[in-house]
């Protein structure tokens, strides 16, 4: 296909008006008939081959053209996968290597139909693609509870659920994701999804499913080397590459004079200069530089065979130790300590909430704070936060903390702040498992 024909195809697809509800019905009817007949004719294999070719064209084009992605996203069931592929190049490799497992399990309750479309699973976690259909608007339907169970037990880890819909819609496509705290055992690949929604009847679904495709093992590369930048040391402990994500384990030297907060730019390069960056959508890591374990998730190059991998760290956030927290006495409604940061102001709102106004030199719309330590050394946590930019270029943050039982004054530690170490640093990853 030459460039002119390809551009014409993209334009035609973008202008297609897709009858979403009708296609969804046809898709389910077709699948039901297929399950009843189970006939594998030559024609069927030709259709599968054609679909495979189209899938490769779709995936390649999605990464090239946003217009093409928008057109394909109109097709029921494609939207969540399209969204992930546009943000994570490792997902393109997963589709190209047929690692996605289709499920198409349907269950209806209280006029809500839930279809589990398919899944991507590895030792680190599982991503589940699903679709909701109803004769009423679903865009404001809240996901109240999500659990992934195995052998009757909930898989421990971090989970995300939901969808990006803001406009009224009777059909919703979304994804569920679980990142396990320990390696998932697939020797008995039987699982169960539990979903509870916030409609008036609090509709819940319990859907069992069994995975049939073999699970690819993770590749673990031990590094255990220090990186020096601006007088500070960061230890690169290991890189674990799985189909869904790569996990980089880092640790800050306790002798550092600066408290490392976040690494804003992190990437892995192969010998050709192709790069894999941080995860852009979903959970981006576990732990932190204040903790014993700090894992940062990177897009996966699992299905590639690089001859060389280089890790590059840049824009490393850090504050001087002792100036990496604010101290507040909520009992006396008094701000005890604020680090010497220009254009930085704190207002106490009530017995457990504050408002922070600051003017960053770069775009910075993420949470500032994480853990809270009270006067007796007990740890407390943040309940909620909101971030927005006002008309003067200042960023305003509101934070609420769970301080039940806390002894004042408390120290609230920075999670992120746009103050950077000078320069960047890199290290070669030894490709020996």
N, C-alpha and C positions, 0 to 999 in steps of 0.2 A: 504494500500500500504506500503510494507516494505521499508527500506532505500535503499536496492540494486535496487529494481524496480524504486524507485523515482529517484535515481541517473541516471539510464539508461534512464528514460523519459527526464530528464533535458539534457542529452547528445544528445539524438535524436532531441529534439526541437532546441538546439543550432546549430545543423548541417543542419537544414532545410533551403532550399533556397525557399523563399516565392515570388511568382509572384505578386508583389505589385499592379501594375496597373490592372492586370486581376482581382485580388480579390476585388479591389475597384469597378470595373465595376459590378462584380457579386453581391457585397453587395448592390449597388444602385438598380440594376435590381430586386433583390429579395425583397427589401423594396417596390418598386413601385408595384410589383405584389401583395404583401401583402395588400397594401392600396386599391387596386382595389377589391380584393376578400373579405377581412375582415371576413374570415372564422375561427372560433375557434374550430377546431376539437380536438379529443383526441390526435392524433398524434402531433398536434401543442403544446399542453400542455406538452407532454412528451419531446418535443424538448426544450421547455422553461426550464423545470426542469433540463434537461441535461446541458443546457447553464449555468444555475445558479450554478450548481455544479462545472462546469469547471471554472467559474468566481472566485469562492471561492478558488479553487486550484491555479489558476493563481495568485491571489492577495497574498495568503499566500506564494507561491513560489517566487514571485517577491521580497518579503522582505528578503527571505532567500538566494537566489542565484542570483548574478549579471548576470551570464550566462543565466539563465532562463529569466531574465528581458530583456536581449538583444534579445532573440529569440522571445518573445511575442511582443516586440516593433516593429518588422518587419511587424506585421499585421496592415493594414490600420486602423487608428482611435485609436489604443491602445497607441501609443507612448507618447503623452502628459500625459495621465493618469498614465502610468507606471512610467514616470519620477517623477510625483508628489508623487506617493505612495512610491517610494524608498527614498524620502527625507522627507516625512511627514506621520507619522503613523496614524494621524487622518483621512487621506484619505482612508486608509484601512477600517476603521470603517464605513466610508460613503458608500463604495461599499458593504461591508458585510451587512449593514442595508438597502440596496436598496434605498438610498437617492439620487443617481444620476438619472437625468431625461433625457432620450433619446429624441432627436428632429428630426434629419436627414432631415433638410431642405436644399434643393439644389437650387442654382441660378448660371447661367452662363452668363458672359459678356466678350466680347473681347477675346474669347478663354480661359478665366480663369474661372474655376468652383469652387465655394465656397460651401462647405457643413458644415452647423452648426450641429455637431454631437450630442451634448448634453450639459447639464449644471448642476452645483451644485449651489444652491442659499440658502442664509439665510438672516437674518436681517442686517448683517454687509456688505454683498456684494454678488457678483455673479462671478463665474468662468465659462467661455464658451469654450468648446473644438471644434475645427474646422479643416477642411482639405482644402487645395488648390491643384488643379490639372490643368495642362496646357501642351500643346505640346512643351514647351520650358523650359529652366532652370529657377527655381523659387528661388534658394538659395540666390540671391542678391536682391530679391524684397523687397523694403522698405515699411513698414506700415507707411503712412504719417499721417493718422488720424483715431482715433477710438473713437466712442461715444456710450454709452448705454443710450437709451431714454425711458421715461415712460410718457404717456399722452402728447407727443410732447416736453417734457422738458428733457434736459440732466441731468442725475443723477450726483449730485455733489460728488466729491471724488477723490481719486487717482486711476489711471488706468495704466495697463501694457499690452503690446502686443508684438508679435514677436515670433521667433523660434530660436533654437540653431544650425541651419544648416550652415555648411561651405562648404560642398561638393556639387557639382552640383546635382540637383534633380528636377524632374518634378512633384513630389508629396511632399507636405509639410503638416505636422500636427503640430498644435500649440495651444496655449490657450490665451484667453483674460480674464483679471481680473479687476474688479472694486471693490474698497473698499470705501464704502459710508461714507460721513462725518456725516450723521444722519441715523437713522433706516429706512430701506426701507419699504414702505407700499405695502403689497401684497394683499390688499382687491380687487384690480383690477390688476390681474397678467399679464397684456399685456405690452410687451416691444418691442423695436426696436433696432437692431444693425446697426450702420453705420460704414462702413470700406472704407477707401480710400488708394489705393496703389500707389507706385511711379514708375509704368511702364510708357512708352511713352504716353499712352492714359489716364494716371491717372484714372484707372478703380476704380469705387466706387460701393459699394453694400449697399442697404438698405433692411434689412430683418426683418420683424415682427415675433414675436413668442409669444405664450401664455403658461405659466406654469400651469400644472394641479395637480401636487403633492402638498400636504399641506406643508407649511413652518414651520419648527420647531422653537419655540420661544427660545430666548437666556436665559441662566441661569445667574443671576447676584448675586454675593456674595460681600457684603460690608465688608471691612476689617478695614480701618481707624486705622492702627497701625504703630508705628515707628519701624525702624530697625536701630541698631547702629553698625557701623563698622569703626574701626581705627579713632574714634573720630568724625565721620561724621554721619549724620542722613538722612535716606531716608524713606519717608512715603509711605506705601502700602495703596492705596486708595480703589481699588476694583479689582475684577477678574470677567470678563464676558466671559462665555463659550458658543460659538455658534458652529454649525456643522463644519464650515470651519476653524475657528480659535478661540483661546482664547485671549482676550485682557486684559493685565495687566496695570493698571494705577498707575504710581509712581510719586512722587514729592520730590525734594530735599529741605531740610531745608535751608532757606535763611541765617541762622546764621552759616552755614558750612564755614570752612576756606578753603576748597578745592572745586573746581568746578567739579562736577560729569559730565563726558562726556558720556561714554557708559558702558553697562554691557555686558562683553564678554561671560560670562557663566551664564545662567539663566535656571532653570528647575523647573517643578512641579512634585512631587513624590506622589504616592498613598501609602496606607498602606502596599502593597506588595513590594514596592521599584521600581515599574515600573515608568519610567520617560517620560515626555513630554518636549521637549526643544524648543528653539527659532525656528521660521520659517527660513528655509534655502534657499528657492527659492521664489522670489517675494518680495513684500513689507514687511519689517520687523517691521515697526512701524510708528507712527505719532507723530509729535512734538519733544520734547527733554527736557532735564533737565534745559535748559535755559528758557524754555517757561512755560506757566501756565499749559498746558496739555502735558503729556508725556505718550504715549501708546506704549507698546511693545507687539508684537504678538507672541503667543506660539502655538505649535501644540495642537490640540483640543482633549480632551477625552470626548466629549459631549455624546457619546453613551455608556459610562461606568457608573457604579454606585459605585464610590469609597466611602469607609467609612471614609477616611481621606485624606487630601491633604496638602502637605508641600511645601512651596515655598523656593527655595535655590538660593541665589545670590553669585556669585564668580567672581573673576577677574574684579573688578570694576575700570574702567579707571577714573583718576582724576588728575588735575593739580592745584597747588596753585592759589587762586584767585589773579588776577593782573599779573599772568604769564601764563594765558590761552589764549593769543592772541599775534599776531605780529602787529606792527604798521609800516605803509609804507606811504611815501609821493611820490606818483606817479608823481606829478607835478615837483618835484625837482629830481626825480629818486633816492631817498634815503631811505634806510632801517633805520627807526627811533628806533625801539625796537624789540629785539628778546629774548624770555625767555631763561634762563640759562640751555639749554639742550645740553648735550654732543653730538658732531658730528652732529650738526644741522646747515645748511647753506641755506640762501635765496639769490636768484639772481633775479633782476627785468628784465623782458624781454622787456616790452614796457609800454604803458600808462595804461594798465589794466590787465597785466599778470605777473605771477611770476613762478619761478622754485625753488623747495625745494629739498634739498638732505639731508638725514639723515640715521643713522645706528641703527635701532631698535634692541633690545636684543632678541625679539621674532618675529615670522613671522607677518608682518603687511602690507597688501596690500589693504588698504581701504583709502577713502578720509580723509585728515587731517582737512580741513576747511569747514565752512558753511557760516554763515552770516557775512556781512561787515557793520560796523557802521562808518559813516563819522564824521567829526569834529563838525557838528551841530546835531548829534544824529539821523540822518536819516539812515534807513536800506536799504542795497543793497544786491544783491544775486550773487551767483556763476553761471556762464554760462556753464562751462565745466571743466573737469579735466581728467588727465591720470596718471596712476601709473605703474611703472615697476622697476625691480631690476637689477642693473648693476653687472658686474663681480666681484666687490670688496665687495659685500654684502651690499652695500648701496641701499636704496630705493629712487627713483627719482620721483617727482610729478610735474606736470605742471598744473597750474590753470589759468583760465581766468574768470574775473568778469565783471558784468554789472555795470559800474560806471558812467553812464551818469548822469551829474548833481551833482556828489559827490564833497564835499568840503574836500580837503586834509589837514592834513594827515588822513588816514583811519585805523581803527583797524579791523583786520581779525581774527575771533575767531575760536578756535579749535573745530572741530566736534568730532574728535577721535585722541587719542595718546596713545601708549602702556606704560603708567605709571600707576601703580595700587595701590589701597589701600591695606593694609596688611590684610590677612585673608578672611574669608567668613562669611555669616550670613544667617539665615533662620527663617521662621515664619509659623505657622500652619494657614491654611485658614479655617475660620468657614463655614461649609457646611449648612448654613441657608440662603435661598433666601429672 
